């Protein structure tokens, strides 16, 4: 199995918590530093982070629960490798969550949520004009999180965060192959306008198409990259 140098993780200046360790490792998975299929060795991670094995194991266990890592019996912990069927499943569940959430926001407009969505689309435009794909992906994720969190359910928000993490992991690994950044901006402008217009059928149609097209594009590229 492939292995990588654990460079890029910075030593912690104070006694760490498992949450801090989890965040550092999660970020490296999502930005592609730790690519799909790579083994994460406890000894190397603990030495790089300058921490004991206890909080590290807690962090790895949490990331296993989030679906970003997998434990292989007698072999160790590996970054999960998602395939086309995984992408289809992720986006199926995302549609199940996001479409009702978007309709809920249209029915119960939140000035705070709408303002945040406007700001995110503006920031996404700037990032796209600068061809900053990593930033576009980050803002895309935040846009959808704002919509889901507007429902007011912490359990739903936690569930959705896991789906978003899996989505970003796929996108991060395939970033160079993705289409022009501005296409993503246009789609989110349309989603926001539909929310503001309050037409529930249009919201359902646009949101479903947005997620379906993203799943098809990402799934096809992921399948091509692993074939």
N, CA, C and O of each residue as an XYZ file, in Angstrom:
908
protein
N       0.830     -1.191      0.000
C       0.000      0.000      0.000
C       0.876      1.257      0.000
O       1.976      1.235      0.552
N       0.402      2.363     -0.617
C       1.219      3.569     -0.673
C       1.387      4.205      0.687
O       0.535      4.061      1.564
N       2.482      4.902      0.855
C       2.744      5.630      2.086
C       3.318      6.983      1.716
O       3.992      7.106      0.693
N       3.066      8.001      2.527
C       3.578      9.334      2.229
C       4.296      9.891      3.441
O       4.053      9.489      4.578
N       5.200     10.842      3.160
C       5.842     11.586      4.223
C       4.780     12.409      4.927
O       3.924     12.992      4.262
N       4.805     12.474      6.228
C       3.761     13.178      6.967
C       4.110     14.656      7.120
O       3.725     15.280      8.109
N       4.829     15.222      6.161
C       5.146     16.635      6.194
C       3.892     17.475      6.069
O       2.893     17.021      5.512
N       3.932     18.691      6.580
C       2.776     19.579      6.475
C       2.005     19.691      7.760
O       1.204     20.611      7.924
N       2.236     18.745      8.708
C       1.604     18.851     10.006
C       2.565     19.603     10.931
O       3.755     19.291     10.983
N       2.044     20.591     11.658
C       2.919     21.379     12.522
C       2.849     20.874     13.955
O       1.779     20.473     14.412
N       3.981     20.887     14.681
C       3.962     20.484     16.090
C       3.008     21.369     16.879
O       2.865     22.557     16.589
N       2.364     20.786     17.870
C       1.444     21.546     18.698
C       2.220     22.202     19.839
O       3.034     21.551     20.494
N       1.970     23.485     20.073
C       2.745     24.254     21.050
C       2.290     24.011     22.479
O       2.989     24.387     23.421
N       1.152     23.402     22.654
C       0.622     23.190     23.997
C      -0.013     21.816     24.048
O      -0.247     21.207     23.003
N      -0.295     21.319     25.227
C      -0.962     20.010     25.305
C      -2.221     20.011     24.439
O      -3.108     20.846     24.615
N      -2.284     19.076     23.513
C      -3.370     19.095     22.542
C      -4.579     18.309     23.026
O      -4.491     17.493     23.943
N      -5.685     18.573     22.396
C      -6.882     17.783     22.602
C      -7.096     16.961     21.337
O      -6.538     17.264     20.282
N      -7.904     15.927     21.457
C      -8.166     15.098     20.281
C      -8.868     15.900     19.197
O      -8.722     15.590     18.015
N      -9.645     16.950     19.584
C     -10.331     17.763     18.592
C      -9.335     18.522     17.713
O      -9.525     18.635     16.502
N      -8.266     19.044     18.337
C      -7.261     19.774     17.566
C      -6.546     18.838     16.606
O      -6.309     19.183     15.448
N      -6.203     17.643     17.098
C      -5.521     16.652     16.263
C      -6.434     16.223     15.122
O      -6.001     16.114     13.975
N      -7.703     15.981     15.448
C      -8.674     15.586     14.430
C      -8.758     16.629     13.329
O      -8.777     16.289     12.146
N      -8.809     17.897     13.715
C      -8.923     18.973     12.739
C      -7.716     19.028     11.819
O      -7.869     19.208     10.611
N      -6.521     18.876     12.370
C      -5.320     18.927     11.545
C      -5.303     17.787     10.529
O      -5.032     18.004      9.348
N      -5.593     16.576     10.991
C      -5.546     15.431     10.084
C      -6.670     15.509      9.059
O      -6.475     15.195      7.885
N      -7.857     15.934      9.515
C      -8.984     16.071      8.587
C      -8.653     17.042      7.457
O      -8.947     16.774      6.292
N      -8.044     18.167      7.809
C      -7.686     19.159      6.789
C      -6.739     18.571      5.751
O      -6.870     18.851      4.560
N      -5.783     17.758      6.199
C      -4.815     17.166      5.276
C      -5.453     16.104      4.387
O      -4.991     15.869      3.271
N      -6.506     15.468      4.874
C      -7.248     14.519      4.036
C      -8.051     15.279      2.990
O      -8.065     14.912      1.816
N      -8.722     16.346      3.429
C      -9.615     17.072      2.533
C      -8.874     17.862      1.464
O      -9.397     18.060      0.367
N      -7.655     18.318      1.775
C      -6.933     19.077      0.741
C      -6.051     18.193     -0.129
O      -5.336     18.686     -1.002
N      -6.104     16.868      0.113
C      -5.368     15.949     -0.745
C      -3.941     15.666     -0.311
O      -3.249     14.890     -0.969
N      -3.472     16.283      0.795
C      -2.124     15.990      1.278
C      -1.992     14.513      1.631
O      -0.978     13.881      1.336
N      -3.033     13.972      2.269
C      -3.111     12.540      2.529
C      -4.110     11.961      1.520
O      -5.314     11.995      1.776
N      -3.655     11.440      0.399
C      -4.554     11.006     -0.672
C      -5.288      9.706     -0.353
O      -4.887      8.979      0.556
N      -6.345      9.409     -1.082
C      -7.093      8.168     -0.884
C      -6.181      6.950     -0.980
O      -5.349      6.843     -1.882
N      -6.358      6.029     -0.024
C      -5.591      4.784     -0.034
C      -4.312      4.817      0.766
O      -3.713      3.769      1.006
N      -3.868      6.006      1.194
C      -2.601      6.099      1.918
C      -2.787      5.621      3.362
O      -3.842      5.820      3.963
N      -1.747      4.992      3.903
C      -1.781      4.543      5.286
C      -1.274      5.648      6.201
O      -0.263      6.288      5.913
N      -1.981      5.867      7.306
C      -1.550      6.833      8.316
C      -0.981      6.049      9.495
O      -1.717      5.366     10.206
N       0.308      6.149      9.694
C       0.997      5.383     10.726
C       1.056      6.186     12.023
O       1.493      7.336     12.041
N       0.608      5.558     13.102
C       0.515      6.246     14.387
C       1.853      6.798     14.851
O       1.926      7.932     15.322
N       2.911      6.008     14.722
C       4.221      6.437     15.221
C       4.665      7.712     14.507
O       5.137      8.652     15.147
N       4.515      7.743     13.186
C       4.944      8.914     12.415
C       4.093     10.132     12.737
O       4.613     11.239     12.879
N       2.779      9.928     12.852
C       1.889     11.042     13.160
C       2.177     11.609     14.544
O       2.255     12.825     14.721
N       2.333     10.724     15.521
C       2.585     11.172     16.888
C       3.900     11.943     16.977
O       3.990     12.947     17.683
N       4.913     11.472     16.261
C       6.201     12.162     16.280
C       6.096     13.530     15.610
O       6.649     14.511     16.107
N       5.385     13.595     14.480
C       5.258     14.866     13.752
C       4.485     15.904     14.569
O       4.836     17.084     14.591
N       3.434     15.444     15.236
C       2.594     16.343     16.019
C       3.138     16.590     17.423
O       2.697     17.504     18.119
N       4.116     15.752     17.834
C       4.705     15.836     19.166
C       3.648     15.664     20.253
O       3.525     16.474     21.171
N       2.891     14.576     20.111
C       1.845     14.250     21.074
C       1.954     12.780     21.442
O       2.689     12.027     20.803
N       1.224     12.374     22.470
C       1.180     10.970     22.863
C       0.208     10.223     21.966
O      -0.548     10.836     21.211
N       0.228      8.908     22.049
C      -0.616      8.093     21.176
C      -2.095      8.157     21.577
O      -2.967      7.893     20.749
N      -2.392      8.507     22.852
C      -3.785      8.516     23.321
C      -4.683      9.452     22.530
O      -5.646      8.998     21.912
N      -4.388     10.767     22.535
C      -5.258     11.687     21.778
C      -5.220     11.430     20.280
O      -6.195     11.697     19.579
N      -4.088     10.906     19.779
C      -4.014     10.587     18.363
C      -4.997      9.473     18.014
O      -5.704      9.554     17.010
N      -5.037      8.439     18.843
C      -5.962      7.334     18.575
C      -7.415      7.792     18.657
O      -8.264      7.335     17.892
N      -7.693      8.704     19.596
C      -9.052      9.260     19.673
C      -9.394      9.992     18.382
O     -10.502      9.859     17.862
N      -8.442     10.764     17.867
C      -8.664     11.516     16.629
C      -8.886     10.575     15.450
O      -9.794     10.787     14.646
N      -8.062      9.539     15.347
C      -8.217      8.591     14.243
C      -9.563      7.878     14.331
O     -10.220      7.643     13.318
N      -9.966      7.535     15.562
C     -11.257      6.862     15.734
C     -12.401      7.768     15.287
O     -13.356      7.310     14.659
N     -12.299      9.052     15.612
C     -13.360      9.984     15.203
C     -13.425     10.098     13.684
O     -14.512     10.146     13.109
N     -12.264     10.140     13.033
C     -12.237     10.246     11.576
C     -12.715      8.958     10.913
O     -13.249      8.987      9.804
N     -12.526      7.844     11.584
C     -13.107      6.582     11.092
C     -14.626      6.671     11.156
O     -15.316      6.263     10.222
N     -15.151      7.208     12.266
C     -16.603      7.369     12.403
C     -17.161      8.328     11.368
O     -18.290      8.158     10.910
N     -16.377      9.340     10.995
C     -16.819     10.311      9.988
C     -16.766      9.740      8.576
O     -17.316     10.332      7.648
N     -16.115      8.604      8.409
C     -16.035      7.987      7.097
C     -14.844      8.414      6.269
O     -14.755      8.066      5.092
N     -13.910      9.173      6.870
C     -12.739      9.621      6.125
C     -11.581      8.632      6.205
O     -10.719      8.605      5.327
N     -11.563      7.824      7.257
C     -10.543      6.793      7.430
C     -11.220      5.447      7.594
O     -12.403      5.369      7.925
N     -10.453      4.376      7.358
C     -10.951      3.029      7.602
C      -9.878      2.204      8.304
O      -8.685      2.335      8.029
N     -10.339      1.346      9.226
C      -9.440      0.457      9.950
C      -9.435     -0.894      9.250
O     -10.480     -1.521      9.078
N      -8.238     -1.337      8.846
C      -8.109     -2.644      8.219
C      -7.453     -3.583      9.207
O      -6.360     -3.313      9.704
N      -8.110     -4.667      9.483
C      -7.671     -5.614     10.501
C      -6.233     -6.067     10.247
O      -5.886     -6.509      9.152
N      -5.408     -5.944     11.286
C      -4.003     -6.359     11.267
C      -3.145     -5.548     10.289
O      -1.992     -5.904     10.048
N      -3.682     -4.481      9.731
C      -2.917     -3.714      8.750
C      -2.767     -2.246      9.128
O      -1.745     -1.634      8.817
N      -3.762     -1.673      9.788
C      -3.648     -0.280     10.199
C      -4.791      0.579      9.709
O      -5.852      0.077      9.339
N      -4.559      1.907      9.711
C      -5.577      2.895      9.350
C      -5.215      3.518      8.014
O      -4.067      3.899      7.782
N      -6.208      3.617      7.138
C      -5.994      4.132      5.784
C      -7.038      5.198      5.456
O      -8.160      5.166      5.960
N      -6.645      6.140      4.602
C      -7.604      7.099      4.056
C      -8.521      6.342      3.097
O      -8.051      5.578      2.254
N      -9.823      6.556      3.229
C     -10.762      5.806      2.403
C     -10.604      6.183      0.936
O     -10.236      7.307      0.595
N     -10.891      5.221      0.092
C     -10.865      5.450     -1.350
C     -12.300      5.328     -1.857
O     -12.857      4.231     -1.908
N     -12.890      6.461     -2.231
C     -14.269      6.478     -2.688
C     -14.335      6.215     -4.184
O     -13.498      6.700     -4.945
N     -15.339      5.442     -4.605
C     -15.498      5.166     -6.029
C     -16.787      5.799     -6.549
O     -17.459      6.539     -5.830
N     -17.118      5.505     -7.783
C     -18.274      6.139     -8.423
C     -19.570      5.841     -7.677
O     -20.434      6.710     -7.564
N     -19.711      4.620     -7.168
C     -20.935      4.271     -6.445
C     -21.027      5.039     -5.128
O     -22.122      5.400     -4.696
N     -19.874      5.290     -4.483
C     -19.872      6.081     -3.256
C     -20.339      7.506     -3.533
O     -21.128      8.071     -2.776
N     -19.837      8.081     -4.637
C     -20.228      9.455     -5.006
C     -21.731      9.518     -5.256
O     -22.396     10.449     -4.803
N     -22.266      8.539     -5.967
C     -23.702      8.521     -6.239
C     -24.498      8.458     -4.937
O     -25.526      9.120     -4.794
N     -24.013      7.659     -3.994
C     -24.705      7.513     -2.716
C     -24.628      8.801     -1.904
O     -25.621      9.230     -1.316
N     -23.441      9.420     -1.873
C     -23.266     10.680     -1.138
C     -24.229     11.741     -1.649
O     -24.885     12.422     -0.862
N     -24.314     11.879     -2.965
C     -25.158     12.926     -3.531
C     -26.646     12.582     -3.430
O     -27.485     13.482     -3.372
N     -26.976     11.297     -3.408
C     -28.369     10.901     -3.174
C     -28.811     11.363     -1.786
O     -29.896     11.922     -1.624
N     -27.950     11.122     -0.778
C     -28.294     11.533      0.581
C     -28.283     13.051      0.703
O     -29.121     13.631      1.394
N     -27.324     13.697      0.024
C     -27.298     15.158      0.047
C     -28.597     15.735     -0.523
O     -29.152     16.683      0.033
N     -29.075     15.174     -1.616
C     -30.328     15.672     -2.194
C     -31.482     15.477     -1.211
O     -32.333     16.353     -1.063
N     -31.504     14.332     -0.546
C     -32.563     14.045      0.419
C     -32.585     15.072      1.543
O     -33.649     15.413      2.059
N     -31.405     15.564      1.923
C     -31.305     16.559      2.996
C     -31.491     17.976      2.474
O     -32.239     18.762      3.055
N     -30.814     18.302      1.383
C     -30.718     19.694      0.947
C     -31.987     20.253      0.320
O     -32.335     21.408      0.565
N     -32.674     19.467     -0.470
C     -33.880     19.993     -1.126
C     -34.926     20.422     -0.095
O     -35.428     21.543     -0.181
N     -35.274     19.562      0.885
C     -36.218     20.033      1.912
C     -35.677     21.209      2.725
O     -36.439     22.086      3.130
N     -34.351     21.230      2.965
C     -33.767     22.342      3.722
C     -33.906     23.649      2.950
O     -34.227     24.686      3.531
N     -33.664     23.601      1.642
C     -33.791     24.802      0.820
C     -35.233     25.287      0.792
O     -35.485     26.489      0.880
N     -36.170     24.375      0.670
C     -37.586     24.748      0.670
C     -37.981     25.323      2.027
O     -38.750     26.281      2.100
N     -37.453     24.738      3.101
C     -37.721     25.252      4.445
C     -37.231     26.692      4.572
O     -37.919     27.535      5.148
N     -36.035     26.977      4.031
C     -35.495     28.339      4.102
C     -36.335     29.304      3.278
O     -36.532     30.452      3.676
N     -36.834     28.845      2.128
C     -37.683     29.703      1.301
C     -38.993     30.027      2.015
O     -39.513     31.137      1.907
N     -39.520     29.041      2.750
C     -40.765     29.251      3.478
C     -40.567     30.081      4.744
O     -41.462     30.804      5.180
N     -39.377     29.961      5.319
C     -39.069     30.642      6.576
C     -37.787     31.451      6.406
O     -36.749     31.092      6.962
N     -37.851     32.541      5.641
C     -36.642     33.296      5.319
C     -35.922     33.786      6.577
O     -36.529     34.361      7.480
N     -34.636     33.545      6.606
C     -33.780     34.029      7.687
C     -32.878     35.112      7.119
O     -32.075     34.854      6.223
N     -33.015     36.327      7.643
C     -32.198     37.432      7.139
C     -30.715     37.116      7.283
O     -29.917     37.444      6.406
N     -30.353     36.485      8.379
C     -28.951     36.141      8.620
C     -28.452     35.129      7.591
O     -27.362     35.285      7.040
N     -29.253     34.088      7.332
C     -28.846     33.060      6.375
C     -28.761     33.625      4.959
O     -27.814     33.339      4.226
N     -29.756     34.428      4.579
C     -29.763     35.003      3.227
C     -28.567     35.934      3.027
O     -27.942     35.934      1.967
N     -28.256     36.723      4.046
C     -27.106     37.626      3.950
C     -25.816     36.824      3.813
O     -24.928     37.191      3.044
N     -25.719     35.733      4.558
C     -24.526     34.888      4.480
C     -24.390     34.268      3.094
O     -23.282     34.169      2.567
N     -25.502     33.851      2.500
C     -25.468     33.261      1.162
C     -25.035     34.290      0.121
O     -24.253     33.981     -0.779
N     -25.548     35.515      0.249
C     -25.123     36.593     -0.656
C     -23.610     36.806     -0.556
O     -22.919     36.899     -1.570
N     -23.110     36.881      0.670
C     -21.677     37.106      0.886
C     -20.851     35.968      0.286
O     -19.813     36.207     -0.330
N     -21.313     34.739      0.467
C     -20.566     33.588     -0.036
C     -20.507     33.578     -1.560
O     -19.476     33.242     -2.141
N     -21.616     33.946     -2.210
C     -21.619     33.998     -3.674
C     -20.674     35.089     -4.171
O     -19.975     34.902     -5.167
N     -20.652     36.223     -3.482
C     -19.737     37.296     -3.871
C     -18.279     36.865     -3.708
O     -17.447     37.119     -4.579
N     -17.984     36.218     -2.594
C     -16.621     35.730     -2.360
C     -16.243     34.645     -3.365
O     -15.094     34.558     -3.799
N     -17.225     33.818     -3.728
C     -16.992     32.766     -4.711
C     -16.658     33.376     -6.074
O     -15.816     32.857     -6.807
N     -17.323     34.478     -6.401
C     -17.057     35.166     -7.663
C     -15.618     35.669     -7.716
O     -14.931     35.517     -8.726
N     -15.176     36.265     -6.621
C     -13.799     36.769     -6.539
C     -12.804     35.614     -6.682
O     -11.824     35.714     -7.420
N     -13.068     34.526     -5.970
C     -12.170     33.365     -6.028
C     -12.131     32.764     -7.428
O     -11.069     32.365     -7.906
N     -13.284     32.701     -8.084
C     -13.336     32.138     -9.437
C     -12.580     33.024    -10.417
O     -11.854     32.523    -11.276
N     -12.745     34.334    -10.293
C     -12.025     35.250    -11.173
C     -10.514     35.134    -10.990
O      -9.740     35.396    -11.912
N     -10.107     34.735     -9.780
C      -8.692     34.547     -9.509
C      -8.226     33.122     -9.732
O      -7.081     32.781     -9.433
N      -9.122     32.281    -10.264
C      -8.820     30.868    -10.537
C      -8.313     30.140     -9.288
O      -7.432     29.283     -9.362
N      -8.892     30.506     -8.145
C      -8.533     29.866     -6.879
C      -9.542     28.752     -6.608
O     -10.525     28.948     -5.893
N      -9.281     27.571     -7.193
C     -10.243     26.474     -7.105
C     -10.448     25.999     -5.673
O     -11.570     25.682     -5.278
N      -9.369     25.947     -4.893
C      -9.498     25.488     -3.509
C     -10.466     26.384     -2.732
O     -11.272     25.900     -1.936
N     -10.376     27.682     -2.971
C     -11.256     28.630     -2.286
C     -12.691     28.489     -2.780
O     -13.629     28.575     -1.988
N     -12.868     28.273     -4.077
C     -14.215     28.060     -4.622
C     -14.862     26.849     -3.963
O     -16.027     26.900     -3.569
N     -14.111     25.770     -3.845
C     -14.635     24.545     -3.226
C     -15.036     24.802     -1.780
O     -16.086     24.342     -1.330
N     -14.200     25.534     -1.055
C     -14.494     25.844      0.344
C     -15.778     26.662      0.467
O     -16.620     26.375      1.317
N     -15.927     27.675     -0.376
C     -17.111     28.538     -0.318
C     -18.359     27.794     -0.777
O     -19.444     28.011     -0.237
N     -18.214     26.928     -1.760
C     -19.311     26.070     -2.210
C     -19.831     25.267     -1.019
O     -21.035     25.222     -0.767
N     -18.912     24.637     -0.293
C     -19.291     23.834      0.869
C     -20.010     24.680      1.912
O     -21.019     24.251      2.471
N     -19.500     25.872      2.174
C     -20.121     26.746      3.171
C     -21.521     27.175      2.742
O     -22.418     27.286      3.578
N     -21.714     27.414      1.455
C     -23.026     27.810      0.937
C     -24.072     26.748      1.304
O     -25.133     27.069      1.839
N     -23.763     25.504      1.012
C     -24.717     24.429      1.280
C     -24.893     24.184      2.782
O     -25.978     23.811      3.229
N     -23.826     24.394      3.558
C     -23.941     24.246      5.005
C     -24.871     25.295      5.593
O     -25.653     24.994      6.495
N     -24.794     26.529      5.090
C     -25.682     27.586      5.589
C     -27.141     27.206      5.361
O     -27.986     27.395      6.236
N     -27.428     26.669      4.179
C     -28.808     26.280      3.863
C     -29.289     25.197      4.815
O     -30.390     25.291      5.357
N     -28.479     24.176      5.023
C     -28.882     23.067      5.897
C     -28.987     23.527      7.346
O     -29.921     23.146      8.051
N     -28.043     24.337      7.794
C     -28.071     24.796      9.185
C     -29.239     25.746      9.458
O     -29.629     25.929     10.611
N     -29.793     26.346      8.414
C     -30.927     27.245      8.610
C     -32.159     26.506      9.119
O     -33.085     27.126      9.643
N     -32.174     25.183      8.966
C     -33.291     24.379      9.477
C     -33.312     24.418     10.997
O     -34.378     24.344     11.607
N     -32.133     24.535     11.616
C     -32.066     24.625     13.072
C     -31.899     23.301     13.776
O     -32.099     23.221     14.988
N     -31.535     22.251     13.046
C     -31.343     20.927     13.645
C     -29.855     20.608     13.734
O     -29.178     20.478     12.713
N     -29.349     20.482     14.963
C     -27.930     20.165     15.143
C     -27.604     18.759     14.648
O     -26.523     18.526     14.107
N     -28.524     17.832     14.830
C     -28.282     16.461     14.359
C     -28.183     16.419     12.838
O     -27.319     15.740     12.282
N     -29.062     17.142     12.177
C     -29.023     17.203     10.719
C     -27.734     17.876     10.256
O     -27.120     17.451      9.278
N     -27.334     18.918     10.959
C     -26.109     19.626     10.596
C     -24.890     18.726     10.736
O     -24.008     18.748      9.877
N     -24.824     17.928     11.812
C     -23.694     17.023     12.003
C     -23.652     15.958     10.910
O     -22.585     15.624     10.395
N     -24.812     15.437     10.568
C     -24.899     14.437      9.505
C     -24.422     15.022      8.177
O     -23.694     14.377      7.421
N     -24.845     16.249      7.913
C     -24.493     16.882      6.648
C     -23.006     17.214      6.587
O     -22.399     17.141      5.519
N     -22.416     17.578      7.724
C     -20.989     17.886      7.747
C     -20.161     16.684      7.289
O     -19.159     16.851      6.594
N     -20.574     15.487      7.671
C     -19.865     14.284      7.236
C     -19.973     14.113      5.726
O     -18.986     13.779      5.070
N     -21.152     14.335      5.171
C     -21.331     14.241      3.724
C     -20.480     15.272      2.998
O     -19.883     14.976      1.963
N     -20.427     16.472      3.539
C     -19.626     17.526      2.921
C     -18.136     17.188      2.968
O     -17.396     17.472      2.026
N     -17.706     16.582      4.067
C     -16.300     16.189      4.169
C     -15.956     15.153      3.108
O     -14.898     15.226      2.484
N     -16.841     14.195      2.905
C     -16.595     13.181      1.876
C     -16.592     13.808      0.489
O     -15.790     13.434     -0.368
N     -17.489     14.762      0.271
C     -17.526     15.455     -1.019
C     -16.227     16.206     -1.268
O     -15.652     16.116     -2.353
N     -15.768     16.945     -0.270
C     -14.541     17.726     -0.428
C     -13.326     16.829     -0.629
O     -12.384     17.210     -1.323
N     -13.338     15.648     -0.034
C     -12.217     14.731     -0.209
C     -12.117     14.308     -1.672
O     -11.023     14.274     -2.234
N     -13.239     13.989     -2.284
C     -13.248     13.621     -3.709
C     -12.805     14.791     -4.571
O     -11.963     14.639     -5.456
N     -13.375     15.953     -4.309
C     -13.079     17.125     -5.121
C     -11.614     17.530     -4.975
O     -10.967     17.896     -5.956
N     -11.091     17.463     -3.741
C      -9.703     17.824     -3.521
C      -8.746     16.937     -4.287
O      -7.733     17.412     -4.802
N      -9.056     15.642     -4.370
C      -8.183     14.709     -5.076
C      -8.220     14.929     -6.578
O      -7.261     14.597     -7.275
N      -9.330     15.493     -7.093
C      -9.501     15.623     -8.539
C      -9.489     17.076     -8.998
O      -9.892     17.376    -10.122
N      -9.036     17.965     -8.149
C      -9.086     19.400     -8.422
C      -8.560     19.790     -9.806
O      -9.216     20.581    -10.484
N      -7.408     19.275    -10.261
C      -6.890     19.731    -11.560
C      -7.779     19.373    -12.739
O      -7.669     19.985    -13.802
N      -8.665     18.384    -12.568
C      -9.480     17.929    -13.691
C     -10.837     18.620    -13.760
O     -11.625     18.355    -14.668
N     -11.111     19.505    -12.803
C     -12.451     20.072    -12.735
C     -12.680     21.177    -13.761
O     -11.718     21.767    -14.254
N     -13.950     21.468    -14.094
C     -14.258     22.480    -15.106
C     -13.969     23.894    -14.621
O     -13.524     24.103    -13.493
N     -14.228     24.849    -15.485
C     -13.980     26.254    -15.180
C     -14.702     26.659    -13.891
O     -15.880     26.356    -13.702
N     -13.976     27.346    -13.016
C     -14.509     27.686    -11.708
C     -15.800     28.506    -11.791
O     -16.696     28.348    -10.961
N     -15.890     29.382    -12.798
C     -17.017     30.307    -12.827
C     -18.345     29.595    -13.074
O     -19.398     30.127    -12.724
N     -18.316     28.416    -13.662
C     -19.555     27.656    -13.849
C     -20.191     27.354    -12.496
O     -21.415     27.361    -12.361
N     -19.356     27.092    -11.500
C     -19.859     26.821    -10.154
C     -20.526     28.072     -9.585
O     -21.558     27.978     -8.921
N     -19.946     29.230     -9.841
C     -20.514     30.488     -9.355
C     -21.894     30.723     -9.955
O     -22.833     31.058     -9.234
N     -22.025     30.553    -11.247
C     -23.303     30.774    -11.925
C     -24.384     29.875    -11.336
O     -25.509     30.320    -11.107
N     -24.046     28.612    -11.090
C     -25.031     27.687    -10.524
C     -25.500     28.153     -9.149
O     -26.687     28.066     -8.834
N     -24.573     28.646     -8.331
C     -24.963     29.085     -6.990
C     -25.718     30.414     -7.026
O     -26.555     30.672     -6.161
N     -25.435     31.243     -8.002
C     -26.239     32.449     -8.184
C     -27.687     32.069     -8.497
O     -28.623     32.679     -7.979
N     -27.862     31.060     -9.347
C     -29.206     30.604     -9.712
C     -29.929     29.990     -8.510
O     -31.125     30.208     -8.317
N     -29.186     29.218     -7.704
C     -29.793     28.616     -6.513
C     -30.257     29.702     -5.543
O     -31.343     29.603     -4.972
N     -29.435     30.737     -5.357
C     -29.789     31.816     -4.445
C     -30.999     32.587     -4.955
O     -31.893     32.921     -4.177
N     -31.038     32.871     -6.244
C     -32.187     33.593     -6.804
C     -33.468     32.782     -6.661
O     -34.534     33.343     -6.409
N     -33.368     31.487     -6.819
C     -34.549     30.634     -6.643
C     -35.038     30.690     -5.203
O     -36.243     30.749     -4.956
N     -34.106     30.672     -4.251
C     -34.483     30.792     -2.843
C     -35.190     32.113     -2.577
O     -36.209     32.155     -1.887
N     -34.646     33.185     -3.125
C     -35.235     34.505     -2.909
C     -36.611     34.608     -3.557
O     -37.496     35.289     -3.039
N     -36.791     33.928     -4.691
C     -38.075     33.974     -5.387
C     -39.151     33.158     -4.706
O     -40.340     33.435     -4.867
N     -38.743     32.149     -3.940
C     -39.714     31.366     -3.182
C     -40.514     30.355     -3.975
O     -41.454     29.765     -3.442
N     -40.162     30.136     -5.249
C     -40.866     29.151     -6.077
C     -40.346     27.765     -5.706
O     -39.238     27.389     -6.087
N     -41.147     27.012     -4.967
C     -40.681     25.735     -4.434
C     -40.383     24.715     -5.525
O     -39.444     23.930     -5.397
N     -41.158     24.716     -6.577
C     -40.912     23.773     -7.660
C     -39.610     24.106     -8.375
O     -38.858     23.207     -8.752
N     -39.341     25.399     -8.561
C     -38.080     25.803     -9.187
C     -36.897     25.455     -8.286
O     -35.866     24.987     -8.768
N     -37.041     25.682     -6.984
C     -35.985     25.325     -6.037
C     -35.689     23.832     -6.130
O     -34.532     23.421     -6.219
N     -36.749     23.028     -6.107
C     -36.579     21.572     -6.176
C     -35.889     21.168     -7.481
O     -34.996     20.320     -7.479
N     -36.304     21.776     -8.586
C     -35.734     21.431     -9.892
C     -34.263     21.823     -9.987
O     -33.426     21.014    -10.387
N     -33.947     23.073     -9.617
C     -32.569     23.559     -9.733
C     -31.633     22.831     -8.775
O     -30.512     22.478     -9.141
N     -32.102     22.607     -7.539
C     -31.242     21.952     -6.551
C     -30.960     20.509     -6.960
O     -29.833     20.028     -6.844
N     -31.991     19.831     -7.439
C     -31.818     18.446     -7.870
C     -30.855     18.362     -9.048
O     -29.989     17.488     -9.087
N     -31.009     19.276    -10.010
C     -30.125     19.280    -11.172
C     -28.685     19.605    -10.768
O     -27.741     18.984    -11.255
N     -28.530     20.571     -9.886
C     -27.198     20.965     -9.418
C     -26.468     19.767     -8.804
O     -25.310     19.506     -9.131
N     -27.139     19.056     -7.930
C     -26.511     17.914     -7.259
C     -26.340     16.724     -8.199
O     -25.332     16.019     -8.142
N     -27.323     16.508     -9.055
C     -27.224     15.390    -10.010
C     -26.063     15.597    -10.974
O     -25.295     14.671    -11.233
N     -25.935     16.812    -11.505
C     -24.845     17.092    -12.445
C     -23.484     17.002    -11.765
O     -22.523     16.502    -12.349
N     -23.407     17.493    -10.518
C     -22.141     17.423     -9.786
C     -21.747     15.970     -9.535
O     -20.579     15.607     -9.674
N     -22.717     15.145     -9.168
C     -22.435     13.735     -8.911
C     -21.980     13.025    -10.178
O     -21.046     12.223    -10.145
N     -22.642     13.322    -11.302
C     -22.277     12.673    -12.568
C     -20.882     13.080    -13.003
O     -20.087     12.243    -13.429
N     -20.586     14.371    -12.895
C     -19.275     14.867    -13.307
C     -18.161     14.306    -12.415
O     -17.141     13.819    -12.902
N     -18.382     14.386    -11.109
C     -17.372     13.913    -10.167
C     -17.207     12.400    -10.234
O     -16.089     11.887    -10.187
N     -18.326     11.690    -10.343
C     -18.259     10.231    -10.418
C     -17.522      9.758    -11.642
O     -16.715      8.831    -11.569
N     -17.794     10.394    -12.785
C     -17.130     10.002    -14.029
C     -15.627     10.260    -13.963
O     -14.828      9.437    -14.409
N     -15.253     11.397    -13.410
C     -13.837     11.731    -13.318
C     -13.131     10.828    -12.311
O     -11.990     10.417    -12.521
N     -13.827     10.525    -11.215
C     -13.241      9.641    -10.204
C     -13.041      8.251    -10.780
O     -12.010      7.618    -10.548
N     -14.026      7.776    -11.531
C     -13.926      6.463    -12.148
C     -12.789      6.427    -13.168
O     -12.063      5.438    -13.264
N     -12.638      7.524    -13.935
C     -11.562      7.579    -14.911
C     -10.198      7.643    -14.276
O      -9.228      7.096    -14.801
N     -10.126      8.327    -13.117
C      -8.834      8.479    -12.441
C      -8.364      7.193    -11.799
O      -7.164      7.004    -11.596
N      -9.307      6.289    -11.470
C      -8.950      5.058    -10.769
C      -8.946      3.842    -11.688
O      -8.593      2.745    -11.256
N      -9.340      4.024    -12.965
C      -9.407      2.887    -13.899
C      -8.087      2.648    -14.559
O      -7.960      1.734    -15.374
